Amino acid sequence: MIDMHTHCLPGPLVAELQRRETPPDIDVEPDGSATLGIHTGRIPYSTHFVDTSARLELMDRAGVHTEVLSLPGLFGVDSLAAAEALPLCRLFNDGVAAIAAAHPGRFVGLASLPLADLGQAATEYRRARTELGLAGVILPGDGFVDLATAQTLAPVFDAVAELGGLVFVHPGPLPGDGPNHPARTHADSPLHRRVTVDIQNRLSHVMVTLALTDFLEPWPEVPVQVANLGGSLPAMIERMDLVSEVRRPGEPLPSEVMKRLWVDCSTMGPRAIELAVAVYGADRVMMGTDTPVFGPRTRWEALEAAALPPSERRRIAHDNAADLLASVT
């Protein structure tokens, strides 16, 4: 199995985060427990973020041969002011490249970029590709909630088009978008509204921007992966098609143009995976687990429980990712 959606914190970055007093930071309690301060609060921190040996043991138990490692925007590093973000991004990029080099075939790294300065971001991507051999870049979902916002990230796509690589769109903020943004505050049920409803809703906007506007037209060769099955879009696509048929007859249906993108099935269950295959096709869905935030075993069990033929499960678990990674590494 190839896991296209996992995260890590290399040792040098962990050391720097432990020195910080404001998020993103790592706070160790007197009892030895630790929390990671991220964009929207604090989450448990475990050694699986940094301990490669423990991670490999977990992968072997779960049947995962290769993990694609990234630093998610939700951790709040790439959205810091450029002077803060660049050193941290470089620590991650150097660290993940070292992990991949030490364990050939087991790990693949994606670059983290200082998004408050897109000139520096493009320069760091060039270093990540040409000097470190990273396979692409992770970008925050909030950068694609509409066409105008996405267009600000054109310099990154120009760099990816020139140098090659995968673009992985993952939930996360843009610089200046703090945790008290109206879109992230709720009077009740904040856990489920923020962690599931808001995230999946914003990823649905990402899919609309990437598939239903002309944003990607200048870079037809750049592969784009969207996390979490592209948000709630598989559940809404039939309504979108109906609205298009009634109000814009003759235009391509949304369901016909979504296949430009790849999605991973991180944190989703068997019914959602079945629906995504029906919408995108089995050749556009890949395994993702969000390890170590969530564990890999339950996600593999979700794919096994999906009512899909073995050939399609094989494509999702391995073949699609293998083909995609072969094209960018």
MISELO-812131 format. One record per residue (C-alpha): residue number from 1; z, y, x. Coordinates in nm, 4 decimals, decimal comma. Each point is the difference from the previous one (the first is absolute). Last residue first. Layout:
<sites>
SITE:n:Z:Y:X
SITE:NUM:Z:Y:X
...
</sites>
This chain:
<sites>
SITE:n:Z:Y:X
SITE:329:-0,8972:1,1448:1,0119
SITE:328:-0,1601:0,1721:-0,3012
SITE:327:-0,2505:-0,2536:-0,1381
SITE:326:0,2103:-0,3016:0,0951
SITE:325:0,2892:0,1546:-0,1910
SITE:324:-0,2059:0,0077:-0,3194
SITE:323:-0,1254:-0,3572:0,0353
SITE:322:0,3463:-0,1349:0,0756
SITE:321:0,1502:0,2017:-0,2854
SITE:320:-0,2454:-0,1400:-0,2525
SITE:319:0,0398:-0,3540:0,1354
SITE:318:0,3777:-0,0324:0,0112
SITE:317:0,2264:0,0020:-0,3032
SITE:316:-0,2393:0,1686:-0,2407
SITE:315:-0,3017:-0,2103:0,0988
SITE:314:0,2071:-0,3174:-0,0009
SITE:313:0,1357:0,0798:-0,3451
SITE:312:-0,3585:0,0441:-0,1160
SITE:311:-0,1064:-0,3404:0,1370
SITE:310:0,3087:-0,1659:-0,1485
SITE:309:-0,1030:0,1063:-0,3517
SITE:308:0,2182:0,2694:-0,1567
SITE:307:0,2780:-0,0165:-0,2577
SITE:306:0,2516:0,1850:0,2167
SITE:305:0,3071:-0,2047:0,0930
SITE:304:-0,1102:-0,0465:0,3631
SITE:303:-0,0584:0,3748:0,0288
SITE:302:0,3482:0,0726:-0,1318
SITE:301:0,1499:-0,2628:0,2328
SITE:300:-0,1622:0,1788:0,2928
SITE:299:0,1603:0,3209:-0,1224
SITE:298:0,3403:-0,1641:-0,0291
SITE:297:-0,0136:-0,1319:0,3571
SITE:296:-0,1028:0,3259:0,1658
SITE:295:0,3253:0,1922:-0,0520
SITE:294:0,0296:0,3586:-0,1220
SITE:293:0,0817:0,3045:0,2137
SITE:292:-0,0720:-0,2264:0,2978
SITE:291:-0,2780:-0,0679:-0,0984
SITE:290:-0,2084:0,1936:-0,2537
SITE:289:-0,1591:-0,3318:-0,1070
SITE:288:-0,3785:0,0358:0,0083
SITE:287:-0,2703:-0,2613:-0,0556
SITE:286:-0,3505:0,1282:-0,0617
SITE:285:-0,2148:0,0789:-0,3052
SITE:284:-0,3633:0,1116:0,0355
SITE:283:-0,1790:-0,3382:0,0200
SITE:282:0,1857:-0,1329:-0,3046
SITE:281:-0,1741:0,2588:-0,2165
SITE:280:0,1219:0,3514:-0,0782
SITE:279:0,0827:-0,0254:-0,3713
SITE:278:0,0456:-0,3728:-0,0625
SITE:277:0,1654:-0,0414:0,3398
SITE:276:0,2356:0,2855:-0,0842
SITE:275:0,0920:-0,1627:-0,3298
SITE:274:0,0846:-0,3300:0,1672
SITE:273:0,2087:0,1823:0,2610
SITE:272:0,1893:0,1871:-0,2715
SITE:271:0,0754:-0,3269:-0,1786
SITE:270:0,1188:-0,1634:0,3231
SITE:269:0,2416:0,2749:0,1061
SITE:268:-0,0328:0,3237:0,1978
SITE:267:0,2124:0,1255:0,2896
SITE:266:-0,2996:0,0210:0,2378
SITE:265:-0,3257:-0,1246:-0,1524
SITE:264:-0,2360:0,1793:0,2378
SITE:263:-0,3028:0,2022:-0,1055
SITE:262:-0,3501:0,0432:0,1430
SITE:261:-0,2382:0,2722:-0,1157
SITE:260:-0,3694:0,0373:-0,0894
SITE:259:0,0625:-0,2517:-0,2794
SITE:258:0,1380:0,2779:-0,2193
SITE:257:-0,3527:0,1110:-0,0905
SITE:256:-0,0855:-0,2414:-0,2813
SITE:255:0,3389:0,0129:-0,1720
SITE:254:-0,0318:0,3779:-0,0244
SITE:253:-0,3208:-0,0409:-0,2025
SITE:252:-0,3177:0,1480:0,1426
SITE:251:-0,1261:0,2919:-0,2113
SITE:250:-0,2331:-0,0612:-0,2930
SITE:249:0,2470:0,1035:-0,2652
SITE:248:0,2563:0,2556:0,1114
SITE:247:0,2386:0,0506:-0,2924
SITE:246:-0,0122:-0,3305:-0,1859
SITE:245:-0,0939:-0,2398:0,2807
SITE:244:0,2215:0,1858:0,2472
SITE:243:0,3024:-0,0128:-0,2311
SITE:242:-0,0562:-0,3719:-0,0498
SITE:241:-0,0294:-0,0639:0,3726
SITE:240:0,3229:0,1899:0,0650
SITE:239:0,1728:-0,1977:-0,2742
SITE:238:-0,1174:-0,3221:0,1627
SITE:237:0,1181:0,1240:0,3403
SITE:236:0,3562:0,0732:-0,1037
SITE:235:0,1846:-0,3193:0,0974
SITE:234:-0,1980:-0,0336:0,3231
SITE:233:0,0738:0,3687:0,0770
SITE:232:0,3767:-0,0319:0,0077
SITE:231:0,0221:0,0655:0,3729
SITE:230:-0,2899:-0,0939:0,2248
SITE:229:0,1089:-0,3615:0,0321
SITE:228:0,3240:0,1063:0,1707
SITE:227:-0,1558:0,1780:0,2972
SITE:226:-0,3504:0,1423:0,0341
SITE:225:-0,2351:-0,1210:0,2752
SITE:224:-0,2942:0,2134:0,1131
SITE:223:-0,2907:-0,1147:0,2170
SITE:222:-0,1980:0,2822:0,1675
SITE:221:-0,3763:-0,0760:-0,0003
SITE:220:-0,0841:0,2240:-0,2950
SITE:219:0,1564:0,3041:0,1702
SITE:218:-0,1670:0,3119:-0,1434
SITE:217:0,0092:-0,1548:-0,3514
SITE:216:0,3761:-0,0630:0,0039
SITE:215:0,0957:0,3127:-0,1966
SITE:214:-0,2790:-0,0312:-0,2588
SITE:213:0,2440:-0,0555:-0,2858
SITE:212:0,0664:-0,3114:-0,2093
SITE:211:0,0960:-0,2506:0,2694
SITE:210:0,2245:0,1834:0,2463
SITE:209:0,1404:0,2589:-0,2390
SITE:208:0,0481:-0,2474:-0,2851
SITE:207:0,1632:-0,2528:0,2316
SITE:206:0,2420:0,2601:0,1350
SITE:205:0,0884:0,1060:-0,3551
SITE:204:0,0963:-0,3621:-0,0676
SITE:203:0,2081:0,0105:0,3178
SITE:202:0,1853:0,2950:-0,1496
SITE:201:0,0811:-0,1955:-0,3144
SITE:200:0,1138:-0,3032:0,1983
SITE:199:0,2386:0,2097:0,2067
SITE:198:0,1345:0,1965:-0,2954
SITE:197:0,0598:-0,3059:-0,2178
SITE:196:0,1414:-0,2271:0,2708
SITE:195:0,2388:0,1673:0,2431
SITE:194:0,0380:0,3306:-0,1846
SITE:193:0,0256:-0,1013:-0,3652
SITE:192:0,1698:-0,3289:0,0860
SITE:191:0,2719:0,1505:0,2157
SITE:190:0,0297:0,3301:-0,1868
SITE:189:0,1022:-0,1590:-0,3307
SITE:188:0,1020:0,3409:-0,1363
SITE:187:-0,0396:0,3707:0,0734
SITE:186:-0,2906:-0,0537:0,2377
SITE:185:-0,1096:0,1776:0,3173
SITE:184:-0,2966:-0,1143:0,2093
SITE:183:-0,2954:0,1749:-0,1661
SITE:182:0,2048:0,3187:-0,0129
SITE:181:0,0163:0,0051:0,3853
SITE:180:0,3603:-0,0492:0,1034
SITE:179:-0,0964:-0,2564:0,2659
SITE:178:-0,2047:0,2597:0,1889
SITE:177:-0,3774:0,0482:0,0015
SITE:176:-0,0449:0,2296:0,3005
SITE:175:-0,2073:-0,2479:0,1971
SITE:174:-0,1669:-0,2526:-0,2316
SITE:173:0,2024:-0,2693:-0,1660
SITE:172:-0,0218:-0,3806:0,0024
SITE:171:-0,1273:-0,3030:-0,1857
SITE:170:-0,2498:-0,1914:0,2167
SITE:169:-0,3704:0,0571:0,0639
SITE:168:-0,1193:-0,2245:0,2854
SITE:167:-0,3096:0,1334:0,1781
SITE:166:-0,1581:-0,2663:0,2217
SITE:165:-0,1627:0,0680:0,3345
SITE:164:-0,3022:0,1408:0,1756
SITE:163:-0,0185:0,2781:0,2571
SITE:162:-0,2502:0,2375:-0,1576
SITE:161:0,0660:-0,0837:-0,3655
SITE:160:0,3747:-0,0069:0,0676
SITE:159:-0,0150:0,3442:0,1611
SITE:158:-0,2013:0,1464:-0,2866
SITE:157:0,2443:-0,1616:-0,2418
SITE:156:0,2874:0,1770:0,1752
SITE:155:-0,1837:0,3322:-0,0088
SITE:154:-0,0676:-0,0505:-0,3749
SITE:153:0,3716:-0,0029:-0,0836
SITE:152:-0,0133:0,3405:-0,1738
SITE:151:-0,2702:-0,1450:-0,2256
SITE:150:0,2552:-0,2357:-0,1517
SITE:149:0,1984:0,2912:-0,1408
SITE:148:-0,3037:0,1473:-0,1731
SITE:147:-0,1043:-0,3406:-0,1337
SITE:146:0,3268:-0,0855:-0,1684
SITE:145:0,3054:-0,2188:0,0632
SITE:144:-0,1494:-0,0995:0,3353
SITE:143:0,2367:0,1484:0,2581
SITE:142:0,2942:-0,1051:-0,2133
SITE:141:-0,0883:-0,3576:0,0921
SITE:140:0,1024:0,0545:0,3598
SITE:139:-0,2290:-0,1169:0,2833
SITE:138:0,0251:-0,3081:0,2248
SITE:137:-0,2492:-0,0219:0,2843
SITE:136:-0,2346:-0,2479:0,1625
SITE:135:-0,0087:-0,3117:0,2146
SITE:134:0,1991:0,1204:0,2998
SITE:133:-0,1563:-0,0569:0,3412
SITE:132:0,2495:0,2108:0,1931
SITE:131:-0,2299:0,2103:0,2187
SITE:130:-0,3170:0,0449:-0,2077
SITE:129:0,1359:-0,0481:-0,3503
SITE:128:0,3472:0,1510:0,0189
SITE:127:-0,1164:0,2731:0,2382
SITE:126:-0,2778:0,1019:-0,2402
SITE:125:0,2486:-0,0107:-0,2852
SITE:124:0,2310:0,2287:0,1950
SITE:123:-0,2782:0,2547:0,0429
SITE:122:-0,0875:-0,0161:-0,3701
SITE:121:0,3635:0,0547:-0,0962
SITE:120:0,0366:0,2847:0,2496
SITE:119:-0,2889:0,1760:-0,1708
SITE:118:0,1429:-0,0964:-0,3367
SITE:117:0,3257:0,1822:0,0680
SITE:116:0,2589:-0,0662:-0,2727
SITE:115:-0,1317:-0,3566:-0,0168
SITE:114:0,1573:-0,1222:0,3228
SITE:113:-0,1656:-0,3472:0,0118
SITE:112:0,1244:-0,3603:-0,0228
SITE:111:-0,2407:-0,2595:0,1351
SITE:110:-0,0495:-0,3512:-0,1355
SITE:109:0,1048:-0,3039:0,2030
SITE:108:-0,1041:-0,3658:-0,0051
SITE:107:0,2512:-0,2792:0,0599
SITE:106:-0,0131:-0,3777:0,0415
SITE:105:-0,3410:-0,0358:0,1628
SITE:104:0,1195:0,1046:0,3414
SITE:103:0,3807:0,0294:0,0229
SITE:102:0,0870:0,2297:0,2908
SITE:101:-0,3050:0,2195:-0,0588
SITE:100:0,0856:0,0432:-0,3681
SITE:99:0,3588:0,0966:0,0797
SITE:98:-0,1159:0,2431:0,2703
SITE:97:-0,2455:0,1637:-0,2408
SITE:96:0,2800:0,0313:-0,2552
SITE:95:0,2165:0,1781:0,2547
SITE:94:-0,2611:0,2431:0,1284
SITE:93:-0,0963:0,0922:-0,3555
SITE:92:0,3607:0,0313:-0,1151
SITE:91:0,1070:0,2127:0,2939
SITE:90:-0,3144:0,2102:-0,0424
SITE:89:0,0830:0,0568:-0,3655
SITE:88:0,3514:0,1091:0,0949
SITE:87:-0,1263:0,2432:0,2649
SITE:86:-0,2605:0,1397:-0,2436
SITE:85:0,2276:0,0391:-0,3009
SITE:84:0,2526:0,2480:0,1318
SITE:83:-0,2448:0,2599:0,1340
SITE:82:-0,2354:-0,0801:-0,2876
SITE:81:0,2521:0,0870:-0,2688
SITE:80:0,1031:-0,3240:-0,1672
SITE:79:-0,2409:-0,1792:-0,2343
SITE:78:-0,0845:-0,2796:0,2467
SITE:77:0,3659:-0,0982:0,0350
SITE:76:0,1250:-0,0015:-0,3598
SITE:75:0,0759:-0,3696:-0,0481
SITE:74:-0,2096:0,0206:-0,3165
SITE:73:-0,3006:0,0575:0,2252
SITE:72:0,0134:-0,3636:0,1000
SITE:71:-0,0007:-0,1026:0,3675
SITE:70:-0,2449:-0,2876:0,0356
SITE:69:-0,0242:-0,3629:0,1091
SITE:68:-0,2789:-0,2388:-0,1024
SITE:67:0,1585:-0,3444:0,0070
SITE:66:-0,1663:-0,3213:0,1145
SITE:65:0,0795:-0,3715:-0,0404
SITE:64:0,2212:0,0170:-0,3081
SITE:63:0,1194:-0,3412:-0,1221
SITE:62:0,3303:0,1287:-0,1354
SITE:61:0,2173:-0,1829:0,2526
SITE:60:-0,2334:0,1032:0,2823
SITE:59:0,0069:0,3636:-0,1077
SITE:58:0,3796:0,0033:-0,0160
SITE:57:0,0215:-0,1511:0,3489
SITE:56:-0,2509:0,2567:0,1248
SITE:55:0,2088:0,2801:-0,1468
SITE:54:0,3159:-0,1268:0,1634
SITE:53:-0,1793:-0,0010:0,3348
SITE:52:-0,1476:0,3456:-0,0634
SITE:51:0,3373:0,1601:-0,0671
SITE:50:-0,0775:0,3606:-0,1063
SITE:49:-0,0361:0,0201:-0,3791
SITE:48:0,1386:-0,3539:-0,0368
SITE:47:0,3255:0,1355:0,1446
SITE:46:0,0882:0,1415:-0,3393
SITE:45:0,0228:0,3499:-0,1473
SITE:44:0,1068:0,0400:-0,3607
SITE:43:-0,1607:0,2975:-0,1767
SITE:42:0,0938:0,3679:-0,0044
SITE:41:-0,1471:0,2866:-0,2000
SITE:40:-0,3425:0,1287:-0,1048
SITE:39:-0,1842:0,0615:0,3281
SITE:38:0,1897:-0,2591:0,2000
SITE:37:0,3438:-0,0366:0,1538
SITE:36:0,0364:-0,3552:0,1250
SITE:35:0,3360:-0,1604:-0,0562
SITE:34:0,2198:-0,2064:0,2277
SITE:33:0,2782:-0,2541:-0,0226
SITE:32:0,2201:-0,0414:0,3067
SITE:31:0,3328:0,0431:-0,1770
SITE:30:0,0363:0,3482:0,1487
SITE:29:-0,3318:0,1041:-0,1621
SITE:28:-0,3280:0,0402:0,1906
SITE:27:-0,2264:0,2814:-0,1205
SITE:26:-0,3724:-0,0231:0,0745
SITE:25:-0,2006:0,3199:-0,0410
SITE:24:-0,3004:0,1481:-0,1786
SITE:23:0,1913:0,1803:-0,1211
SITE:22:0,2539:0,2337:0,1625
SITE:21:0,2409:-0,0587:0,2885
SITE:20:-0,2465:-0,1607:0,2421
SITE:19:0,1211:-0,2074:0,2935
SITE:18:-0,0324:-0,3291:-0,1894
SITE:17:-0,3584:0,0954:-0,0870
SITE:16:-0,0774:0,0344:0,3723
SITE:15:0,1393:-0,3438:0,0810
SITE:14:-0,1891:-0,1532:-0,2920
SITE:13:-0,3224:0,1596:0,1269
SITE:12:0,0524:-0,1555:0,3439
SITE:11:0,0681:-0,3404:-0,1616
SITE:10:-0,3071:-0,0166:-0,2227
SITE:9:0,0567:0,0649:-0,3720
SITE:8:-0,1977:-0,2349:-0,2218
SITE:7:-0,1958:-0,0160:-0,3231
SITE:6:-0,2071:-0,2569:-0,1846
SITE:5:-0,3071:0,0123:-0,2246
SITE:4:-0,3020:-0,2030:0,1129
SITE:3:0,1785:-0,3364:0,0228
SITE:2:-0,2408:-0,2625:0,1309
SITE:1:0,0768:-0,3540:-0,1141
</sites>
